[in-house]
Amino acid sequence: MTKICCIGAGYVGGPTMAMIAHKCPKVEVHVVDINQARIDAWNSDVLPVYEPGLYEIVAACRGKNLKFSTAIDQAIREADIIFISVNTPTKTFGAGAGRAANLEYIERCARRIAESAHGHKIVVEKSTLPVRTAEAVKRILSASANGATFDVLSNPEFLAEGTAISDLLDPDRVLIGGENPAAIERLVDVYAHWVDRKKILTTNLWSSELSKLTANAFLAQRVSSINAISALCEVTEANVDEVAAAIGTDSRIGPKFLKASVGFGGSCFQKDILNLVYLCEHYGLHEVAEYWEQVVKMNDYQKARFTRNMVKTMFNTVSGKRLAIWGFAFKKDTNDTRESAAIYVCRDLLRENAILNIYDPKVAHEQIRNDLRDLMANEAGELNQLDRRLIDNNVHVVESTQAAASGAHAIAILTEWDEFKTADFERIYSQMQKPAFIFDGRNILDHQALKQIGFEVHAIGRRV
């Protein structure tokens, strides 16, 4: 029986290992993490990661061939294949701060594997990493004092949060990069339990590492491109949705990732583009670095433009006004808030002295406050007195769309949750200050119906 260990029980490791356990009943899967609270959550009825369909798979496999624990060294010793699926955030200090990936958690994992492993192990990079990271991992593993030997593979994830289970069930492709054909085939055999072998692509190690960064950069580029056009649409009375539909019918372009919005978020796009920028600068490719950096600058511009438009529309001030924030996760069907546009919009509105009623159906109340504290803190992680007061006094996390809108001057749609489309807007309108504004940052509502109720509606990339 093949035994798999995954170090890291986050948004990638947990769902991916659950699917492997589900589809490979003869494979033992052990997910480990240093965070006891996270492991406890994986062993409970309330998982730390929200994905539609995930709980049912975990519940069916847990206690059979799927285990969650903090027994990292034991899991390493027992495993044939070890996945590394830990966080690689952007550095906030030292050389490359604000751009380069922080690889300290990857190095810690490699050193712990080297210390605990015996025999031969296949080590699989699942985290998103800069190209050539495997070279460092191999050097660390080669120093194992136990005489262990290793093959290192790259197997980047291409999951979209909110649809991770369907992405795992029927992936566009599974990418495996490595140097030893036998090791590559061992991992191919795992995925081939349910994935058509024609969809399992094998490459060299470096192509696999770079493909993940490149895929995210290309997707983010499309979002920033349509958002740039949305600004032009608003001043020319063109409709960005009509423009996107028109260009999306071109088979050379296609319709995906052409939805104008308040901006992209998530753990991957910005981090990976900045990492790509850093790599290009490191290799002296300055023009290439500038090209990709503009994608991030356009995304920042779109978030700031949304806030400025809110303030301008509401008579050039939101000071003391109650604003309903619908949605805090970076997209629907996930509780992930990393780099969510909502955090930045809320920060800027708070610094205009607005009062925020925030509602999200899946994001924990304390997570919302922590995200705002982290964003508004200085480099030492400290809040100034004014920002602390704003978060303590002007942020109210509530339990429903109606509670958020009660007494509010405006509603801002910042996540495209389905329940927002079916809200009782007539009742909500009756409980709001007048004039009542709606700023649809995701273009998901029936704007004409809202206007008939009495709302003043503002959307991304079109006149309403």
Sequence and secondary structure as in RCSB ss.txt:
>XXXX:A:sequence
MTKICCIGAGYVGGPTMAMIAHKCPKVEVHVVDINQARIDAWNSDVLPVYEPGLYEIVAACRGKNLKFSTAIDQA
IREADIIFISVNTPTKTFGAGAGRAANLEYIERCARRIAESAHGHKIVVEKSTLPVRTAEAVKRILSASANGATF
DVLSNPEFLAEGTAISDLLDPDRVLIGGENPAAIERLVDVYAHWVDRKKILTTNLWSSELSKLTANAFLAQRVSS
INAISALCEVTEANVDEVAAAIGTDSRIGPKFLKASVGFGGSCFQKDILNLVYLCEHYGLHEVAEYWEQVVKMND
YQKARFTRNMVKTMFNTVSGKRLAIWGFAFKKDTNDTRESAAIYVCRDLLRENAILNIYDPKVAHEQIRNDLRDL
MANEAGELNQLDRRLIDNNVHVVESTQAAASGAHAIAILTEWDEFKTADFERIYSQMQKPAFIFDGRNILDHQAL
KQIGFEVHAIGRRV
>XXXX:A:secstr
  EEEEE  STTHHHHHHHHHHH TTSEEEEE S HHHHHHHTSSS SS  TTHHHHHHHHBTTTEEEES HHHH
HHH SEEEE     B  SSTTTTTSB  HHHHHHHHHHHHH  SEEEEEE S   TTHHHHHHHHHTT TT  EE
EEEE      TTSHHHHHHS S EEEE S HHHHHHHHHHHTTTS GGGEEEE HHHHHHHHHHHHHHHHHHHHH
HHHHHHHHHHHT  HHHHHHHHHTSTTT STT    S   SSSHHHHHHHHHHHHHHTT HHHHHHHHHHHHHHH
HHHHHHHHHHHHHTTT  TT EEEEE  SSSTT    TT HHHHHHHHHHTTT EEEEE SSS HHHHHHHHHHH
HS TTS   HHHHHHHHHHEEE SSHHHHHTT SEEEE S  HHHHTS HHHHHHTS SS EEEETT  S HHHH
HHHT EEEETTB  
